[in-house]
């Protein structure tokens, strides 16, 4: 299974919002991986069924804003 930084942030957001229990969720993921019919490549494929909405951490929002500002300066020069 692959867990990207963004998916890790989704996982933490779900825990903070009390949408999942980490231990129970990890047990569910492990159980899903015992059968090729329920196994998934990305953790969001299972987590997405439990999340009401994805959390967007301030750190990622700030980094995105800085990148857009920098690109804007470079492209308008």
N, C-alpha and C positions, 0 to 999 in steps of 0.2 A: 504494500500500500504506500501511496505517496501522500505526504502531508506538506503542502506548501506553507510559506509564512502566512499568506492570506488565510488559508484554511485553519492554521493554528490560531490566528486571531478570531476567526469565526467560532472555533471551539471554546476559546476563553470567553468570548462574548456570551455564548450560550450558558456557560457555567455561571458567569456573573449575573445573568438574567434569570437564573434558577430554572432554565428550560431543560437542563440535563444534569445528571450526577456523573462526574467524570468516571468513577469506577464502574458504574452500571453501563455507561456508554461504551467504555473500552471493552467490557465483557461482551456487549452486543456486537461490536466490531469484530472481536476475535471469533465469536460464534458464526458470524456471517462468512468469515473466511475459511470455515471448515467445509463449505459446500460451494463448488464452482458456480452454481445457479444464483447464489446470494452474495458471492464475493464481488467486491468493487475495486476499482483502481484508485479512486480519490475519496478521501474521508468525507468531503462535502456531499457525496452521493447518499450517504447515510445521515449525516448531520442535517442536511437540508430538509429532511422530513420532520425534524423536530424544532427547527428554528422558526420563529415568527417573522423575523427579519434579521439580516446580517448586520452585525455591529461593525462600524468603521472606526477603528481606533484613531485618536487624534494624531498620533505619530505618523500614520500613513496619510491622513488628510494633509498634514503639514508638508510632508515630503512631496506629495502630489502637487500642492500649490506652489512650492519652491521650484519644482521642475517645469511647470507651466510658465511661471514668471521668467525663468532663465531662458527657456525656448522662445518666449515672446520677445525678449530683448535681443537674442541672437538673430531671430528671423526678421526683425524690423530694422536691423542695422544696415 
